[in-house]
């Protein structure tokens, strides 16, 4: 009951504010209610995942981010790779883009210039799809109808009666995006709320050619994802760097974010 009261007060007083990004130490804009997880949890939010990013992403790397939300990790990646690196961010939501672009603008000029935004979704087709937009936080935007993550988030919010908004957005395969490219990502983050396997299916040619390291927030199809990457020679870890050797092992050691490294421990 107390939580609900606090959330209702937060919602009633919601406004856009700026905080100091916990890792870039630059200004970072968010909504005090919709994006409360960033300021409330601070450095404790996904701290194991952040530690892995620091281990796996190096200066001058090229990072591909599928699902940029409001740019918390996008700007962090730019800080990690430096002004000779590259960050490409896929983010189809207009509301998220408002914050994402502003937060990129807070970076120094040399880092702003290395970030490119693609206002499209990634998947296993080239065309248009219905995009189910989470009006509470934008974190559960998904191409999956009736995505469970949104329902869970809604139940713990002050907006228990709201529903998703549906928009048509352009979608491409990552294989088509890289078809005529000569430079490929060193590290890929996929956070697409249940659409992970679709993204991978449209990315297989590039994955098998370029062999990037990846982080995937797995929300569904874990058996297909684990078996695919094991089958092409990837070593798989949870966010505590414990190795995962099978789907059964994944179920025992699973964490929110799973990491995939090409061919070496």
C-alpha positions as CSV (number, residue, x, y, z in Angstrom):
1,X,0.0,0.0,0.0
2,X,2.8,2.4,0.9
3,X,4.6,1.7,-2.3
4,X,1.4,2.5,-4.3
5,X,1.0,5.8,-2.5
6,X,4.6,6.8,-3.1
7,X,4.3,5.8,-6.8
8,X,1.1,7.9,-7.2
9,X,2.9,10.9,-5.6
10,X,5.8,10.4,-7.9
11,X,3.5,10.2,-10.9
12,X,1.6,13.4,-9.9
13,X,4.8,15.3,-9.5
14,X,6.6,13.8,-12.5
15,X,8.8,16.0,-14.6
16,X,12.0,15.9,-16.7
17,X,15.1,16.3,-14.6
18,X,18.8,15.9,-15.1
19,X,21.0,13.7,-12.9
20,X,24.7,13.0,-13.2
21,X,25.3,9.8,-15.2
22,X,26.9,7.3,-12.8
23,X,29.7,6.3,-15.2
24,X,30.1,9.1,-17.8
25,X,29.7,11.8,-15.1
26,X,27.9,13.9,-17.7
27,X,24.4,15.3,-17.4
28,X,21.7,12.8,-18.1
29,X,18.0,13.7,-18.7
30,X,15.2,11.5,-17.6
31,X,11.6,11.6,-16.3
32,X,11.4,11.5,-12.5
33,X,8.6,9.0,-12.6
34,X,8.9,7.1,-15.9
35,X,12.6,6.5,-15.6
36,X,12.8,6.3,-11.8
37,X,14.9,3.1,-11.9
38,X,18.0,5.0,-13.1
39,X,18.1,7.5,-10.2
40,X,16.6,5.3,-7.5
41,X,19.0,2.3,-7.9
42,X,21.9,4.3,-9.1
43,X,25.1,2.3,-9.5
44,X,23.4,-0.8,-8.1
45,X,21.2,-1.1,-11.2
46,X,22.6,-4.0,-13.3
47,X,26.0,-3.5,-11.6
48,X,27.2,-7.0,-12.7
49,X,26.3,-6.3,-16.3
50,X,28.2,-2.9,-16.1
51,X,31.2,-4.7,-14.7
52,X,31.1,-7.1,-17.7
53,X,30.8,-4.2,-20.2
54,X,34.0,-2.8,-18.7
55,X,35.8,-6.1,-19.2
56,X,34.5,-6.8,-22.7
57,X,34.4,-3.4,-24.4
58,X,37.8,-1.7,-25.1
59,X,39.0,1.6,-26.5
60,X,38.5,2.0,-30.2
61,X,35.8,-0.8,-30.3
62,X,32.7,-0.6,-32.4
63,X,29.5,-1.3,-30.4
64,X,26.1,-2.0,-31.8
65,X,23.2,-1.5,-29.5
66,X,19.8,-2.9,-30.4
67,X,17.3,-1.1,-28.1
68,X,18.8,2.1,-26.9
69,X,15.9,3.3,-24.6
70,X,16.9,6.7,-23.3
71,X,20.7,6.3,-23.8
72,X,22.0,5.3,-20.4
73,X,24.2,2.5,-22.0
74,X,24.6,4.2,-25.3
75,X,26.4,7.1,-23.7
76,X,28.4,4.7,-21.5
77,X,29.5,2.8,-24.5
78,X,30.8,6.0,-26.1
79,X,32.7,6.7,-23.0
80,X,34.2,3.2,-23.0
81,X,35.3,3.2,-26.7
82,X,36.5,6.8,-26.9
83,X,36.7,9.2,-29.8
84,X,38.2,6.6,-32.2
85,X,35.5,4.1,-31.5
86,X,32.0,3.8,-32.9
87,X,28.5,3.3,-31.4
88,X,25.4,2.5,-33.5
89,X,22.1,2.6,-31.7
90,X,18.8,1.1,-33.0
91,X,15.8,2.8,-31.3
92,X,12.4,3.1,-33.0
93,X,10.4,4.9,-30.3
94,X,9.9,8.6,-30.7
95,X,9.4,9.1,-27.0
96,X,12.6,7.3,-26.1
97,X,14.5,9.2,-28.9
98,X,13.6,12.5,-27.3
99,X,15.7,11.5,-24.3
100,X,18.3,9.5,-26.2
101,X,19.2,12.4,-28.5
102,X,19.3,14.9,-25.6
103,X,21.6,12.6,-23.5
104,X,24.0,12.2,-26.5
105,X,24.1,16.0,-26.7
106,X,25.3,16.2,-23.2
107,X,28.5,14.3,-24.2
108,X,31.7,16.1,-25.3
109,X,31.8,16.9,-29.0
110,X,34.4,14.2,-29.8
111,X,32.1,11.5,-28.3
112,X,28.9,12.8,-29.7
113,X,30.3,12.4,-33.2
114,X,30.9,8.7,-32.9
115,X,27.3,7.8,-32.1
116,X,24.8,7.1,-34.9
117,X,21.1,6.5,-34.3
118,X,19.0,4.3,-36.5
119,X,15.3,5.0,-36.0
120,X,14.2,1.5,-36.9
121,X,13.6,-1.9,-35.3
122,X,15.8,-5.0,-36.0
123,X,14.2,-8.3,-36.8
124,X,14.0,-11.2,-39.3
125,X,12.2,-9.2,-42.0
126,X,12.6,-6.0,-44.0
127,X,9.3,-4.1,-43.8
128,X,6.9,-2.8,-41.1
129,X,5.7,-4.3,-37.9
130,X,3.3,-3.4,-35.1
131,X,5.3,-1.9,-32.2
132,X,3.6,-2.2,-28.8
133,X,4.7,0.8,-26.8
134,X,4.9,0.8,-23.0
135,X,3.4,4.2,-22.0
136,X,4.8,4.0,-18.5
137,X,8.6,3.8,-19.0
138,X,9.3,2.8,-22.6
139,X,11.5,0.0,-21.2
140,X,9.0,-2.7,-22.2
141,X,8.4,-1.5,-25.8
142,X,8.2,-4.7,-27.8
143,X,7.3,-6.2,-31.2
144,X,5.7,-9.0,-29.2
145,X,2.0,-8.6,-28.6
146,X,1.0,-9.1,-24.9
147,X,4.6,-9.1,-23.8
148,X,4.7,-10.3,-20.2
149,X,7.3,-7.8,-19.1
150,X,4.9,-4.9,-19.7
151,X,2.2,-6.6,-17.7
152,X,4.6,-7.2,-14.7
153,X,5.8,-3.6,-14.9
154,X,2.3,-2.3,-15.1
155,X,1.2,-4.3,-12.0
156,X,4.0,-2.7,-9.9
157,X,3.3,0.9,-11.1
158,X,0.8,3.6,-10.4
159,X,-0.8,3.0,-13.8
160,X,-2.4,-0.4,-13.4
161,X,-5.1,0.3,-15.9
162,X,-3.1,1.6,-18.8
163,X,-2.5,-0.4,-22.0
164,X,0.1,-0.4,-24.7
165,X,0.0,2.0,-27.6
166,X,0.4,0.4,-31.1
167,X,2.4,2.0,-33.9
168,X,3.7,0.7,-37.2
169,X,7.5,1.1,-37.4
170,X,10.1,0.2,-40.0
171,X,12.1,-3.0,-39.4
172,X,15.2,-4.3,-41.1
173,X,17.4,-7.3,-40.7
174,X,20.9,-6.6,-39.4
175,X,22.3,-8.8,-42.2
176,X,20.8,-6.3,-44.7
177,X,22.1,-3.4,-42.7
178,X,25.7,-4.8,-42.9
179,X,25.3,-6.2,-46.4
180,X,27.6,-3.6,-48.0
181,X,29.7,-2.8,-45.0
182,X,33.4,-3.6,-44.4
183,X,33.5,-2.7,-40.7
184,X,31.5,-4.9,-38.3
185,X,30.8,-4.5,-34.6
186,X,33.1,-5.9,-31.9
187,X,30.4,-6.0,-29.3
188,X,26.6,-6.2,-29.7
189,X,23.9,-5.6,-27.1
190,X,20.4,-6.9,-27.8
191,X,17.7,-5.8,-25.5
192,X,14.4,-6.2,-27.3
193,X,11.8,-7.5,-24.9
194,X,11.1,-11.0,-26.2
195,X,12.1,-10.4,-29.8
196,X,15.7,-11.6,-29.4
197,X,15.4,-14.7,-31.5
198,X,13.9,-12.7,-34.4
199,X,16.8,-10.3,-34.3
200,X,19.3,-13.1,-34.2
201,X,17.7,-14.9,-37.2
202,X,18.1,-11.7,-39.2
203,X,21.7,-11.4,-38.1
204,X,23.1,-14.9,-38.5
205,X,25.2,-14.2,-41.6
206,X,26.9,-11.3,-40.0
207,X,27.4,-13.0,-36.7
208,X,29.0,-16.0,-38.4
209,X,31.2,-13.8,-40.6
210,X,32.3,-11.1,-38.0
211,X,32.0,-13.2,-34.7
212,X,31.3,-10.3,-32.4
213,X,30.9,-10.7,-28.7
214,X,27.4,-10.1,-27.5
215,X,25.1,-9.4,-24.5
216,X,21.5,-10.5,-24.9
217,X,18.8,-9.9,-22.4
218,X,16.9,-13.2,-22.9
219,X,13.2,-13.0,-22.4
220,X,12.1,-15.9,-24.5
221,X,13.3,-18.7,-26.9
222,X,16.3,-19.3,-24.6
223,X,16.7,-22.9,-25.9
224,X,17.0,-21.7,-29.5
225,X,19.4,-18.9,-28.5
226,X,21.7,-21.0,-26.3
227,X,21.8,-23.9,-28.7
228,X,22.5,-21.7,-31.7
229,X,25.5,-19.9,-30.2
230,X,26.9,-23.1,-28.7
231,X,26.6,-24.7,-32.1
232,X,28.7,-22.1,-33.9
233,X,31.5,-22.1,-31.3
234,X,30.6,-19.4,-28.8
235,X,31.4,-19.6,-25.1
236,X,28.4,-18.5,-23.0
237,X,28.4,-16.7,-19.6
238,X,26.0,-15.3,-17.1
239,X,26.6,-11.8,-15.7
240,X,28.8,-13.3,-12.9
241,X,31.1,-14.7,-15.6
242,X,30.0,-18.3,-14.8
243,X,30.2,-20.4,-17.9
244,X,27.0,-21.9,-19.3
245,X,27.5,-25.2,-21.2
246,X,23.9,-26.3,-22.0
247,X,20.3,-25.2,-21.8
248,X,20.1,-27.1,-18.5
249,X,23.1,-25.2,-17.2
250,X,21.5,-21.9,-18.4
251,X,18.4,-22.7,-16.3
252,X,20.6,-23.2,-13.2
253,X,22.8,-20.2,-13.7
254,X,20.6,-17.8,-15.6
255,X,20.8,-14.1,-15.0
256,X,19.0,-11.2,-16.6
257,X,21.7,-10.6,-19.2
258,X,23.7,-13.4,-20.9
259,X,27.1,-12.9,-22.6
260,X,28.5,-14.6,-25.6
261,X,32.2,-14.7,-26.5
262,X,33.6,-16.2,-29.7
263,X,35.7,-19.3,-29.2
264,X,37.7,-18.7,-26.1
265,X,37.4,-18.8,-22.4
